[in-house]
Structures are given as structure tokens and as C-alpha cells.
Amino acid sequence: MIDTSSITKNFNQIPLQTVKGNFKEIFCFNTEFEEENIDHSVVESFGEEWKKFASFEDKEIDKLGKMYFDIIDENIVNKNTYGIDIGCGTGRWTKYLLDKIGFMEAIDPSEAIYTADKLIAEKENVRFSRASTDNIPFEDETFDFGMSIGVLHHIPDTQKAMTNCVKKIKKGGYFYVYLYYNLEDRSAFFKFILSLVSLIRKVVSSLPSVLKKFVCDLIAIFIYMPVILLGRFSKFLGLKKFALSLPLSFYQNQSFFVVRNDALDRFGTSLEQRFSRSEITEMMQKAGLSEVVISPNEPYYHAVGKKIN
Ligand SMILES: C[S@@+](CC[C@H](N)C(=O)[O-])C[C@H]1O[C@@H](n2cnc3c(N)ncnc32)[C@H](O)[C@@H]1O
């Protein structure tokens, strides 16, 4: 077993507060600045979302994790790697990597950080901090590996946030990101659906919390599920190509729990941005990464790059 104290580094500032979680201490740093790049209403909404969807089963995390991390091999993450999960939410992806990595710092500005402490419970090689991309509480060039999964598209200036993340990676280390894609290779029909969804999202995300969760559950049941079931049935009939051409085909292999969670994620969040492959490559390069690889597989798009000088 690796002695993780030889991997971890001290914070570069004193926490404002240290809160006792269910299992570990949670270090809270300042998330409010004059020139900040954060949407506090989005963060609050995620805090509530992750309280509702806190109990991911290991097999669910494992199944989805294999899809998210198909471009991460042992050269990038191994038992000597010091990593950081920026915007960890419930900590499900931190949890997925904990058996493969040396030590992980998990940070999130929302109350989700307490949920992450519960989900990950007794694991030793992780530390939780309440912090945002505006103030990642470590010196620059600290980490061998950083990741930010489904986070940076919910921040007003995605490029600036990514640059802040990449600053914390050592030269020769890696940064992994998942950002919503802009449906660039999809038909006009898909793009039309997306603009409709964006319109509905504006309304739903402004509802009071309880109503918002209820409406998102209705959307999951009456909009997502019929399309998903049509896809599953088509596959059953052998019409695989047709099934994959349907909207929401990603969910044909996912549980209802994941569908409900993602419906809330998609419709309950007021700020979401979408990017093309070339925009993601350009952003990553601008942030200081090279050798950018964007996975050809779902979920679209997840990418990794190597930090250069
Ligand atoms: C869609 S969730 C993704 C959570 C997790 N990475 C996952 O995939 O399960 C987005 C997360 O980003 C966090 N977030 C929002 N703004 C942020 C910021 N400025 N800095 C860091 N995290 C932020 C939210 O609190 C939320 O937990």
C-alpha cells in the first residue's frame, strides 16, 4: 500500500472553515470574489440536485465510468498519480478512480461536497474541499492528473475556468474534461429538438426547487422514457441502427435513476453551454494542453490532453 502522505500537498491558503462531514473533515474556501466566474444559482441548484441523487450504486458507477474513462489508461492514472476532481458533485467519478489512483482531491463549491463525503465514506485516499475554479486551493503545477466532468459548461466563461484548472496540473501531467456537445453532426431535427429543450429549460430551471424536481421527474417519465423504450424495443426487434438514430439513445442502456438524474441536470440548470470538437480542442490548447484526444464514443464529448510548458 502506498503512503499517500508522500503524494499529497498542503493547501496554498488557510480554509475559511473546516466542517465535520459524516466521515471526513471538509475544508471550505472562499467562493465569492469581486471578479468571479461562477453562477451561484447554478451551484445552489446542483447542491439540491445531488442531495436528491446521492445514492449511486457501485455497479452503475462502474458501468458508466468505463464509458467516461475509455481514453484514460495506466500511463495517465495509476497508483502514483496525485489527482484532482474539479466540480466533483456526488463524487461518483472520484469514487470510480479511487482504486486506480494514488490520491484524489475532490472539490466542489456546492453542498454536494457533503454528499460526496457520504458516497465515498471510508476510503482513505481522498480529501474533500468546498471550492470553485476561481480559487482552487493548491499551488500551480501540483497535480499529475486533473478532471472536470460535466462542470465547465455550467460556468459563465468556460475557457477561463479551464485555464484555471490546467494551471494546477504539472508539466507532463494530464487534464480530462467532459463538455456537452453542440450536436454538430446531427440532423436539423435533432437541432430543432435541442432549441426546444433549451426553451423549456429556461422556464423549468426558474421554478421553485420542489416544483422543478417534480416537473423534471414528469419529463423523465413522459418524454425521456417513451423515446428510450421505443429504442429498446427497436433493438429487441433487431433494428439496432434505427434505435441508435433516435434521440436519447445514450439512455437505452441506462437505469431509470440515471435518466431521472440527467433530466434534472438537463432541465433544472439555468446555464448550459455546448461546444463543437474543434472548439473543445482549441480551448484545451489555449489552456496549455497538447496531444488532445477526444473520444469518438459517448458521452459526447469527453477529451484528455497533456500539459505542455
Ligand atoms: C453536472 S454536475 C457534475 C458533477 C460531477 N462531476 C459528475 O459528473 O457527477 C456540475 C458540478 O459543477 C459544480 N460547479 C458549478 N460551478 C462550479 C465552479 N465555478 N467551480 C467548480 N465547480 C462548479 C456544481 O456544484 C456541480 O456539482
The ligand as a Gaussian input file, in Angstrom:
#p B3LYP/6-31G(d) Opt

LIG

0 1
 C      -23.360000      18.324000     -13.598000
 S      -22.560000      18.473000     -12.065000
 C      -21.256000      17.306000     -12.330000
 C      -20.783000      16.652000     -11.073000
 C      -19.792000      15.507000     -11.272000
 N      -18.571000      15.934000     -11.909000
 C      -20.439000      14.387000     -12.044000
 O      -20.206000      14.262000     -13.252000
 O      -21.195000      13.633000     -11.420000
 C      -21.741000      20.006000     -12.107000
 C      -20.990000      20.339000     -10.832000
 O      -20.204000      21.509000     -11.070000
 C      -20.158000      22.263000      -9.891000
 N      -19.783000      23.644000     -10.241000
 C      -20.566000      24.625000     -10.718000
 N      -19.863000      25.758000     -10.854000
 C      -18.589000      25.466000     -10.481000
 C      -17.386000      26.219000     -10.401000
 N      -17.349000      27.504000     -10.736000
 N      -16.274000      25.616000      -9.960000
 C      -16.295000      24.284000      -9.628000
 N      -17.410000      23.525000      -9.683000
 C      -18.537000      24.112000     -10.099000
 C      -21.562000      22.127000      -9.326000
 O      -21.625000      22.430000      -7.952000
 C      -21.900000      20.675000      -9.654000
 O      -21.669000      19.801000      -8.586000

